[in-house]
Amino acid sequence: MADHYYSKTPDAKPNRQRHETSLRGFSFQFWTDNGVFSKGGIDYGSRFLIEEMQIGEADRVLDVGCGYGPIGLTAARLAPKGLAVLLDINERAIELARDNARSNGISNVEIRQSDLYEAAAGMEKFDVILTNPPIRAGKAVVHRIFEEGAELLRPGGSMWVVIQKKQGAPSAEAKLQQLFAKVIEVGKDKGFRIFKAIKGPDSHFS
């Protein structure tokens, strides 16, 4: 079986590396490893999303497909009075995200191994959902992230998505427009687009 970053248990031989970076004015040290997404450092799409995302200081934030945690842990820093929940199916990524939360002194987080939103079932609704979706997992998985995420947002909450135009940004935008009251393109750079999809008060997901 092929070993993907969205595999539950990667077969790749571990080889941890540490990367130092600055995101939104905060200094971070991130451990990465073989078998996880963007092991060589934060990919451009994630960094672009991190720079554009709008997080309130008391927001409840959900990062689905968190990898080793750069998006979700930055969100936690931006919401010191809130909570960031980080989910990923990849057990190695979850272990790294937990270690990265500890090493960066971030405590307002919950990090759970989860097939998409499975581990978020029954939780209080979220203000913000963030995702750099696993395009290689296929369009059906990406659309499930949008559909099931809409159910987990409070009315007026928003889903932030970063996606490359050549990897399906137009169809992703169309799907978001079916599900949400308003979809705004908040950023475009180097082939990447960032969408903010806002859940309406009268949505059937409310």
N, C-alpha and C positions, 0 to 999 in steps of 0.2 A: 504493500500500500504506500502511495506517495506520502511524504512527510511535509505537511503544510503548516503554516503558522496558525491556521484555524483547526489543526488537529487537537484532540483532547490531550493526548500524551505523545509529544514529539519523540522521534527515535534518534534525532541528531545528537551526537556526543556533546555533552555540556562543555562550554568554554567561556566562562563569564568574563566580561570586560566592563570597565567603569568609564563613564563619559561625564564630563562636567559641562554645564551649559547655563545660560541665563534665559529665562522666559518671563515675560511680563514684569521685568524688574526684579525677579526672584532668582537667586542662585540655586542650582540643583546639581546633585550627583546621582546619576542613574546607572544601575547595573543592568546589563543586557546579556543575552546568551544566544547560542545557536538554537534554532527551532522556534524563534519568536519573530514577530514582525519588526523589520527595520533594526536589526541587531547592531548595525554599524553606527547608530546614532539616530536622532529624531529625523524622520523623513520630512520632506518639504510640506506635504499636505497637512500633516499634523501640526507642524510649526505655524503654518498659515492660519489654521483653525484656532490655535491657541492665541495668536495675536489678535484675531478678530472677534472672538466669542465675548459675549456680554454676560457677566455673572454678578448678581447682587450679593452683598455681604452675608445675607441670611438665607440664600437660596438652597434648596434641595436639588442636587445635581446628580444625574446618572450618566456615566460614561460606559457605553456598550461596545465591546471589542477593545478593551482598554490596553491590551498589550502589557508592556512593563510599566505603564502608568503616566506618561508625560502629560497627556491631556487632562485626565481626571485629577492628578495631584496638583497641577497648576490651578484647576478649578477650585480645589479644596483651599488653596492659599488665597484665592480671590473671594472665598466665602467663609471667612473665619468664624462666623456665627451660624453657619449652615452645615450641610453634610454633603459629602461626595460619595456616591456608591459606584464602585468600579466592578465591571463584569467582563469575564472572558472565558471561553471554553478551554483555552490552553492552560493546563495545570502549571507548566513551567513559567508562563507569563504571569500567572497569579502569584506564584511564589516570589518572582522578581518584584512585582508591584508592591507586595507586602513588605519586602526588604527595603524597597525604595521609599515607601512611606515612613518606615522606621528611621532610615538613615538620614532622611531630610526633616525629621521631627514633625511629621504631619499626623495628627491624631483624629481629626474630624473626617475620617473615612471609614467605609466598610468595603472590603475587597472580597469578592466571592467568585468561585469557579461556577460557571453557568453556561448552559446552552442558550444563547441569545438572552432573553429576559427571564428565564425560568426561575432564577434565584431572587428575582424582584417581585414575584407573585405575593400579593397580600400586603405589600408595603404601602405606606402613605404616598400619595401622588407627588410627582416631581415638578419643579419649576422649569427646569432645563434638562434636556437630553442632548448629549454630544456624541457624534459618531464620525469616524473615518472608516466607512464600512468596508468589509472584506470583499472587494470586487471579484477576486478569484474564486470565491465560494459560489458565485452565480447570482443572476438577477433575482431569482426567487428568494434567496436568503436576504439580499439587500432590501427587497420590498417588504419582507416580514419584519425587518428592523423598523421600517417606517410605520407599518400597520400596527404592530404590537406596541411600539413606542407611543403612538398617538393615544392608546388606551391608558398609558401610565402617566400622562401629563395632566396637570390641573388645567381647567379652562383658563385661557390666556397664557399658558405656558408655551415654551418654544423648543423645537428640535433644530439643532445646528448640524449641518451635514457638509463635509468637504468631499469633493469628487472631481475627477478629471473629466474634461469634455470628451476625450477620446475613449474613456472607460464607461460612458453612459450617463453623463450629466443631463442631457436633454430628457431621457426617459425617466431619470430619477426626479427631475423637476416636475414632470407631468404626473408622476405617481404622488408626489407630495401635494400637488394642487388638488388631487382627488380627495385627499384625506384631511387637509387643513384649511382653515378659513382664509389664510393669507400666506403666501410664499414670497419672500424677498431675497433677491440675490445681493448679498452684502459685500461680496468681494470676488475679484477675478484676477488671477495672476499666474503666469507660466503654465497655462492650460488647466489650472485648477479653478473651480468655482465653489463658493460657499453660499449655501442656502440657509435662511432662517425661516422655518415653517411654524406659524403661530396657530395654536388651537383656539377655535372660537367657542364662545359661551353656549351656543346652541348645537354644537357638534354632537353627532350620535354616539361619539366616544365619551362624552361627558358623563 
